[in-house]
Amino acid sequence: MLDIASKSTNIDEAASKIIPYGTIPLYDYLNGIGNICQIFNIYVITGIFTLTVSQGFYAKPNILNTEMLSTGRIVGEDVRETIDPAPEEMKKIYTLMVLVRAADIQAITLQRQGRIGFYVPCQGEEASQVGSAYALKPEDWAFTDYRAPGIVITRGMSLKSFYAHLMANSEDNTKGRSMPSHWGSKALNIVTPSSPICTQLPHAVGVALGAKMKGDKIATIAYFGDGGTSSNDFHSALNFAGVFKTPTVFFCRNNGYAISIPVSRQTASSSLAVKAVAYGIEGIQVDGNDALAVYSVTKKALEKARNGGGPTLIESITYRMGPHTTSDDPKRYRDDGELEEWKTKDPLNRLRSSLEGRKLWGKEDENNAQEWAQQQVKEAIAHSEKIPPPHPRTLLEDVYSQPTWNLQRQLHQLSEELGGS
């Protein structure tokens, strides 16, 4: 396979020879065509042929690295490249961040009260999530990880669907089968993630290449954390994307920790964005608590991808204010002083101050936004808690398009045990 690519002077031609079935079928499946079982085998075996090398990545966790100018581009308060949205769009971004914060805090409360089993919070990362997702077009595809409340809500997921998934009720898109905080929606072009880190990156590259080969002007964006840069899939995906110039944006939320491991133990590199250089793609480091800077950088990267300019790695410097998950105790590995320092950089406060400075936001606007968000969350939870769990017979659905004889027998036995229901 590598020999075919090396002898070809046309990367697109080489791609069509190396992976004739590995990308377009996966892309077509997401758009309602094809067979996912066949796609998975062909894509994994045929599509990823690069060597995988386990790597350990990064320097200090909490600092915007302003010494990376020779190997990457930095966007933040001091070095701004803005494509500021219109005033009404800025206000919408902030309102979405308020809604995400309210939904996130309440989800943690539900877990502490025993009303849901597990949750992966995003407090402190709202600018990175909402700002980047707001730059996407409806036809783009989002490949998220498990920390994605701001992404899925910005993409248009209703709070009823958001909480239905956490409660694993019969309105859950995944029918209660997926681990909590693993949202997906075919209607919103959000691919359901899995728990192992960065498995979604090669998928995002494959779909992007499939779209490129078909001539569809779309982009894919793959979200992951700083710890994910130590995974084999990170290397495979960026190398593949760089070679074939896929319309992919790799969005790394560097929140300082991979569970309890600080970024300083992930890599000796000056940053995570600088790793793009090794794969021949563009790397950008952005102030991840500045929603407008994140929007600007992501929008440019997506436009470049759609126009044939190839992939981009964005490192968004932010901070996870809460635990890694509701099963984590961050006090075991970080001190309160660090948290208090980052609270002064709260992304909601920063965007609100920016709006106020532009005379676009006032006290009444803030009160209305907060009241609206709380009401939306309250109504969604009240609705979701009334919805029954999926019927047990759904356990045997979605395995084959036509149930096999043994599945039909199992369904009959299950029905008898349930009293014929």
HELIX and SHEET records of a PDB file:
HELIX    1   1 LEU A    2  LYS A    7  1                                   6    
HELIX    2   2 ILE A   11  ILE A   18  1                                   8    
HELIX    3   3 ILE A   24  LEU A   30  1                                   7    
HELIX    4   4 ILE A   36  ILE A   42  1                                   7    
HELIX    5   5 TYR A   43  GLY A   47  3                                   5    
HELIX    6   6 PRO A   87  ARG A  112  1                                  26    
HELIX    7   7 GLU A  126  TYR A  134  1                                   9    
HELIX    8   8 PRO A  149  ARG A  155  1                                   7    
HELIX    9   9 LEU A  159  MET A  167  1                                   9    
HELIX   10  10 GLN A  200  LYS A  214  1                                  15    
HELIX   11  11 ASP A  226  SER A  230  5                                   5    
HELIX   12  12 ASN A  232  PHE A  244  1                                  13    
HELIX   13  13 VAL A  263  ARG A  265  5                                   3    
HELIX   14  14 ALA A  273  TYR A  279  5                                   7    
HELIX   15  15 ALA A  291  ARG A  306  1                                  16    
HELIX   16  16 PRO A  330  ARG A  332  5                                   3    
HELIX   17  17 ASP A  336  LYS A  343  1                                   8    
HELIX   18  18 PRO A  347  GLY A  357  1                                  11    
HELIX   19  19 LYS A  363  SER A  384  1                                  22    
HELIX   20  20 PRO A  392  LEU A  396  5                                   5    
HELIX   21  21 TRP A  405  GLU A  417  1                                  13    
SHEET    1   A 7 ARG A  73  VAL A  75  0                                        
SHEET    2   A 7 GLU A 282  ASP A 287  1                                        
SHEET    3   A 7 THR A 312  ILE A 317  1                                        
SHEET    4   A 7 THR A 248  ASN A 254  1                                        
SHEET    5   A 7 THR A 220  GLY A 225  1                                        
SHEET    6   A 7 TRP A 141  PHE A 143  1                                        
SHEET    7   A 7 ILE A 190  VAL A 191  1                                        
SHEET    1   B 2 TYR A 257  ALA A 258  0                                        
SHEET    2   B 2 ILE A 261  PRO A 262 -1                                        
END                                                                             
